[in-house]
Amino acid sequence: MTQLLNGIAPLPHLGVIRVDGADAASFLQGQLTQDFVLLQDNQARLAAYLSPKGRMLASFIGLRRSSTELLLVCSRDLLPATLKRLSMFVLRAQCKLSDATGEFGLYGLAGSAAQQYLGADAAPWSLKHEGQASVLALYPAAGNDRALWIAPTGQRPEGQALGEDLWQWSEVQSGVATLSAPVIDAFVPQMLNYESLGGVNFKKGCYPGQEIVARSQFRGTLKRRAYLAHAPTPVAVGAEVFAQDDAEQPVGLVVQAAAAPGGGVDALVSLQIAATAGALQVGAAQGVPLTLLPLPYALLTDV
């Protein structure tokens, strides 16, 4: 199964927000969970945009293209509303936000295609610039190196084609959730393991929802986590997950799902930690059975 993850796949489901200007980094510093002021040219970062109640409205991979230009890669279905909301808070900051999706090509690289640019076992979120292209290491999937390639429209990375369906499966297998429209405003970042994936900086300054995120982390109030799971038949993003012995109260949500090469569907699900020891079903207490799989990374016990 793992040998299937080798090649390049276009990523039309992703979009790009450009933040350009002298205050681009400081503006993002006050809005997102990540420290963009300290972001280096050889680094990308996972980040989230939160409501004042600490719930995720969007997730991003952020990178610096120049001293005044940063790019935020996010789910395309969230881009218009996210761009509009972020733009409301620019105020006197010297930066401009725009939808740059049409100006960039986005490709996923897997296996030897990723190693060609970054070498083997590159650290997640490390970044290299190859001419006008930026190539950043993603979390691996099923033992395969992966990367995100972004460059001006018309450029394309070298390598054999990889089906978009396999790339979507690799995204699930990586254990790193990309927020999309069906599940906005449903999770604090730790419910998707973002603090363990480098998506939350607990030492930076204030941003919307910071107090809620810090309380969840340091007061032991977190009761949900993201898990990798398998279902024998399709499940929808946003579908509720139930414990077999309780048909009334859901214990989680499906965050992301993709067809598995060996049959059935693999999914990322955010679940109550206490419910993970019992039988789980999607949609109803007697719905599609869900089998939890090992996460491909360790959760941090301390930050």
Salt bridges, closest charged atoms under 4 A:
GLU69 OE2 - ARG18 NE 2.76
GLU103 OE1 - ARG18 NH2 2.68
GLU171 OE1 - ARG146 NH1 2.77
GLU195 OE2 - ARG225 NH1 2.78
GLU211 OE2 - ARG215 NH2 2.89
ASP266 OD1 - HIS230 ND1 2.72
